[in-house]
Amino acid sequence: MKLSEKTLTVLKNFAGINNSILVKGGKQLRTMSVAKNILGEAQIEEEFPRDFAIYDLNQFLNGLGLYQDPDLDFEADNYVVIREDQWDVKYFFSDPQVICSPPDKAITLPSEDISFKLETAVLEKLVKQAAVYQLPDLSAIGRNGNIELVVRDKKNDTSNIPRIVVGQTDKEFTFNFKMENIKIIPGSYDVSISSKLLSEFSNSKYDMKYYIALEPDSTFG
């Protein structure tokens, strides 16, 4: 089988969440951070024929990158053969028991207290401003009838505070994230946030979702 550019993009993104992955047979990829505060899942075009675990996903992807159009053969139980022209490489799987992987049970938001659209350009600007101004926190704030996204340093009242209005609300809240946890593929997202300290970022282009935990100092109402 060959992996599409879309699937490779998903895997590269997932490597930034957890550099190990347990792939289940089928057409879905899932990952979870070691801290268990980020979970990503994506529907893909390919169908993997078996379960397998990769301990160093970046190494695996870099190995695929050595070839123009590699073909993956999953016939063996404990390794995959990567082939192109006269070359072939046996890449051995890891023990699934050493991989931090998502629970089998599907994740759902316990409630949907606010929702808004996060456009591609807005996400890109938020990430860039957080990097330029060295701001570690992202907050979704409900006040004066608006939903504002704010990048800031909660510990520094004099830090630069870029903000943008992304929706309207009749509720008051401050939902806090760590910028380091916004490890999502660039794009447009439908965002839903629960006051139970969990959020869902849904991207229709890649047919994928991220569930990201909020910080415990978040407030609602």
Protein Blocks (a to p, Z undefined) as FASTA:
>chain_A
ZZdfklmmmmmmmmmmomcdcddedjbdcdddfklpaccddddfbdcfbdcddfblmlmm
mmmmmpmbdcddfkbmkbccddehjbccddddddfklpccddfbdcddfbdfbccdddfk
lmmmmmmmmmmnopabdcdddeehiacdddddfklmkbccddddfbdcfbdcdddddfkl
mccceddddddddfklpacdddfklopaddddddfkbceZZ
